[in-house]
Amino acid sequence: MTEKSLLNLDVKILRLNENTIIQSFDCEDKDLNDFLLNDSKNYLNSRLSVTYLLQSKEETVAYFSLSNDSLIKDDEETATWNKINRAIPNPKRRKAYPAVKIGRLAVAKKYAGMGFGKLIIMAVREMYVNEQQRSGCRFVTVDAYRNALPFYEKNDFRFLTTKDANDDTRIMYFDLMLTVND
Ligand SMILES: CC(C)(COP(=O)(O)OP(=O)(O)OC[C@H]1O[C@@H](n2cnc3c(N)ncnc32)[C@H](O)[C@@H]1OP(=O)(O)O)[C@@H](O)C(=O)NCCC(=O)NCCS
């Protein structure tokens, strides 16, 4: 079989630790490559983010990093916040909600378009919806690169504000309770 498919690749999700041997990785974005190879363990040791690897026997297929975050109201974007609030019971509505941030997410160029990005989003939801909660976490957030906006939109992420419409990255969010209710 010449065409690579997600189903016939033996890929495991591993939590990076101090002793993890990071296999080669290239997503064609220097910052994202550098973070994985040179900084992900420093971030782990400093408790700034935890990185997870999708690893085959020979190489890193993809990776993502998670950190605690807050989804914070933009006072000038009331309509968006009202939409977010509609899913929260009235007495519990706030100007900020607990969230987990996808700080970095990258798929190796040779594996792009095969569903690994989508698989990672599903894995993050699974981690925060089905596993026992260690702390309250309602939303997933991401500062999405411009080229990846359609990817996140397809995965049900929404824009928090229009203020960043022309920026290099845009804040997007996903309500974890949607997965439970849908
Ligand atoms: C963006 C990225 C994470 C997507 O991962 P991927 O494994 O290639 O995406 P998937 O194969 O899971 O695609 C899932 C869906 O998103 C769509 N999609 C993926 N990348 C897209 C893009 N750049 N533009 C438009 N749609 C895109 C796919 O067509 C697919 O749609 P479908 O569900 O209708 O079939 C990956 O291409 C990547 O790592 N790019 C370089 C680094 C980067 O930009 N990271 C994002 C940092 S915020």
The ligand as a Gaussian input file, in Angstrom:
#p B3LYP/6-31G(d) Opt

LIG

0 1
 C       -2.814000      22.579000      10.981000
 C       -2.466000      21.112000      11.285000
 C       -2.313000      20.928000      12.786000
 C       -3.635000      20.232000      10.778000
 O       -3.343000      18.874000      11.094000
 P       -3.673000      17.726000      10.030000
 O       -3.363000      16.421000      10.644000
 O       -3.002000      18.055000       8.754000
 O       -5.247000      17.920000       9.849000
 P       -6.345000      16.763000       9.680000
 O       -5.890000      15.816000       8.603000
 O       -6.677000      16.180000      10.995000
 O       -7.570000      17.618000       9.129000
 C       -8.802000      17.738000       9.840000
 C       -9.726000      18.596000       8.991000
 O       -9.192000      19.928000       8.893000
 C       -8.961000      20.278000       7.525000
 N       -7.700000      21.030000       7.460000
 C       -6.502000      20.692000       7.994000
 N       -5.593000      21.654000       7.763000
 C       -6.238000      22.604000       7.054000
 C       -5.840000      23.847000       6.513000
 N       -4.600000      24.328000       6.674000
 N       -6.758000      24.567000       5.833000
 C       -8.045000      24.108000       5.675000
 N       -8.482000      22.934000       6.186000
 C       -7.594000      22.204000       6.851000
 C       -8.859000      18.952000       6.792000
 O       -9.231000      19.113000       5.438000
 C       -9.858000      18.086000       7.563000
 O      -11.180000      18.367000       7.136000
 P      -12.310000      17.216000       7.097000
 O      -12.549000      16.845000       8.550000
 O      -13.468000      17.901000       6.487000
 O      -11.738000      16.099000       6.317000
 C       -1.178000      20.660000      10.548000
 O       -1.327000      20.836000       9.186000
 C        0.097000      21.357000      11.020000
 O        0.731000      20.896000      11.951000
 N        0.508000      22.458000      10.353000
 C        1.766000      23.132000      10.656000
 C        1.827000      23.689000      12.065000
 C        0.633000      24.531000      12.435000
 O        0.193000      25.406000      11.721000
 N        0.097000      24.260000      13.641000
 C       -1.047000      24.974000      14.201000
 C       -0.521000      25.856000      15.306000
 S       -1.871000      26.761000      16.028000

